[in-house]
Amino acid sequence: MTPSEINNKWSALQERISKDFDTEKPDIKVMLFLIGVQELGKGPRKFSKRQKEELMHIANCRLFSELGFYELEGIDQEGWPHWKRIKPIPPYTLLEQEMLMKSLIVNYFDQHYN
């Protein structure tokens, strides 16, 4: 996808999520949190600040597993997934990071919610 296509799909996804959750347009961090909650599979509930950070980490690992950077190592006794890095992530520029994250998030939602 071109940057323009990614941005268009990102905006459409933001609109959809803001309508579904009756909230303002979510940023990348909110999207990562939602993906983390989905990947944890325990449904919506209250999370501590540390758990929210862990959920965003789960989301990052899940998204980057699509590119072969991580693989699921297993699930702990409390049901939390743990990922293992397979290869280093290249040093992307900030713009490249943003576009890559948007693209991965859009693809995730396309795969899971269409």
C-alpha positions in Angstrom: 0.0 0.0 0.0 1.1 3.5 -0.6 1.3 6.0 2.2 -1.8 7.7 0.9 -3.8 4.4 0.8 -2.6 3.6 4.4 -3.7 7.0 5.7 -7.1 6.7 4.0 -7.7 3.2 5.4 -6.4 4.4 8.8 -8.8 7.3 8.9 -11.7 5.0 7.9 -10.7 2.6 10.7 -10.5 5.4 13.2 -14.0 6.6 12.2 -15.4 3.0 12.5 -13.8 2.5 16.0 -15.0 5.9 17.2 -18.5 5.1 16.2 -18.5 1.6 17.6 -17.2 2.8 21.0 -18.9 6.1 20.9 -15.7 8.0 21.5 -13.2 10.3 19.9 -10.9 9.0 17.1 -8.4 6.6 18.6 -4.7 7.1 18.2 -2.1 4.3 17.6 -1.8 3.7 21.4 -5.5 3.2 21.8 -5.6 0.8 18.8 -2.7 -1.2 20.3 -4.6 -1.4 23.6 -7.7 -2.7 21.8 -5.6 -5.3 19.9 -3.9 -6.3 23.2 -7.3 -6.9 24.9 -8.5 -8.9 21.9 -5.3 -11.0 21.9 -5.5 -11.6 25.6 -9.0 -12.9 25.1 -10.5 -12.2 28.5 -12.9 -9.5 27.4 -13.2 -6.0 28.6 -12.3 -5.3 32.2 -10.3 -2.9 34.4 -6.6 -3.1 33.9 -3.8 -1.6 35.9 -1.4 0.8 34.3 1.2 -1.9 34.1 -1.3 -4.3 32.5 -2.2 -1.7 29.9 1.5 -1.4 29.0 1.7 -5.2 28.8 -1.4 -5.3 26.5 0.2 -2.8 24.1 3.4 -4.9 24.2 1.3 -8.0 23.3 -0.3 -6.0 20.4 3.1 -4.9 19.1 4.5 -8.5 19.2 1.3 -9.8 17.6 1.5 -7.2 14.8 5.2 -7.7 14.2 4.8 -11.4 14.1 3.1 -10.8 10.8 6.5 -9.7 9.5 8.4 -12.5 11.1 10.0 -10.5 13.9 8.2 -12.3 16.8 6.7 -15.7 17.4 4.3 -16.8 20.2 6.3 -18.6 22.8 3.3 -19.6 24.9 0.6 -18.7 27.4 1.4 -18.3 31.1 -0.7 -19.7 34.0 -2.8 -16.5 34.1 -3.6 -16.7 30.3 -1.2 -14.0 29.2 0.6 -14.6 25.9 4.4 -14.4 25.8 6.3 -13.6 22.6 9.9 -14.3 21.6 11.8 -12.0 19.2 13.1 -14.0 16.3 15.1 -11.2 14.6 15.9 -7.6 15.2 13.5 -4.9 14.0 15.3 -2.5 11.6 15.9 1.1 12.7 13.0 2.7 10.9 12.6 6.4 10.8 9.7 7.9 12.8 7.6 8.3 9.7 8.4 4.8 8.6 7.5 3.5 12.1 4.2 5.4 12.0 3.2 4.2 8.5 4.2 0.6 9.3 2.2 0.6 12.5 -0.9 2.1 10.8 -0.6 -0.5 8.0 -0.2 -3.4 10.5 -3.2 -2.2 12.6 -5.4 -1.7 9.5 -4.5 -5.2 8.3 -5.2 -6.7 11.7 -8.7 -5.2 11.9 -9.3 -6.2 8.2 -8.5 -9.8 9.1 -10.4 -9.9 12.3 -13.4 -7.7 11.9 -14.7 -7.8 8.3 
